[in-house]
Amino acid sequence: MAKLTRLFGHSRSTDAAVDGAYYAETTERRIVAPHAHLCAITDVGRERDHNEDTFALAEEGRLLIVADGLGGHAAGEVASALAVDTLVEYLAGERLNAVDRGEAEIETVLIAAFEEADVQVREAAQSGQGRQGMGTTLIAAWIQGDRLHTCHVGDVRCYLRNAEGLRALTQDHSVVGLLLRAGELTPEEAQGHPEKGTILQAIGMPMVLTPEVHSIPLHAGDLVLLCSDGLWEALSDEEISTILAWEGSMRQRATQLVDRANEAGGPDNITVVLYEHLAREGQSNG
């Protein structure tokens, strides 16, 4: 399979296979499906006039990234693209190979990559007019054999859907997320809370960066979903779980998630990366 990195930039109308990977792009939506078990979609939504989300599929589909830019019309788009590009370049090749060989700890490598992205976005903000204050939420997932490693800042999420149902593997680094975890808000109260958009962790922002890292085992048939808040704010966990439980392809299910978020109003950009874990050859699920 071709090595796919970030697909982002000026929209153009295409619908084609690129080195065996499905790729479609319009002014509203970009879709990449390099394998039957992997699909990424980003969509501008119904109320925004541009897309500040960015995704990447890299390292033969083992490195998955989603970023949601902050900071205004062009700045958020610049910040998310720069952060994603930095992660892809920093993690490519030898650093992740060292993790596979047991010569480096995945947590150390992922946090260092996020710190490098933070430096790059901060420097770009200082050097570009109109970019002051830009930043981005960011999540990366690395599939290492039968384990999933995630690292994130902000309110981009990772969900796992398996035989036991759907659960979020990440927690939102936001004021509302903090209040929810403390039991000071109900999910219903959170919807209309005045601090709903206040982020406590983001790349490039004037705050101490403390990325959160998780590692869990994967089994054949497990679904991993990375998404921006344009999805999870529009759809409930129950709706997301129901769509993921369908028997359609990864592309069909990812498309349905985005379509349903738009049907629910599409107030923000929507990005989805959906991955199905396959059993390694010669191994059973268990």
Buried (B, 14 or more C-beta within 10 A) or exposed (E): EEEBBBBBEEBEEEEEEEEEBBBBBBEBBBBBBBBEBBBBBBBBBBEBEEBBBBBBBBBEBBBBBBBBBBBBEBBBBBBBBBBBBBBBBBBBEEBBEBBEEEEBEBBEBBBBBBBBBBBBBBEBBEEEEEBEBBBBBBBBBBBBEBEBBBBBBBBBBBBBBBEEEBEBBBBBBBBBBBBBEEEEBEEEEBEEBEEBEEBBBBBBBEBEBEBBBBBEEBEBEBBBBBBBBBBBBBBEBEBBBBBBEEEEBBBBBBBBBBBBBBEBEBBBBBBBBBBBBBBEEEEEEE
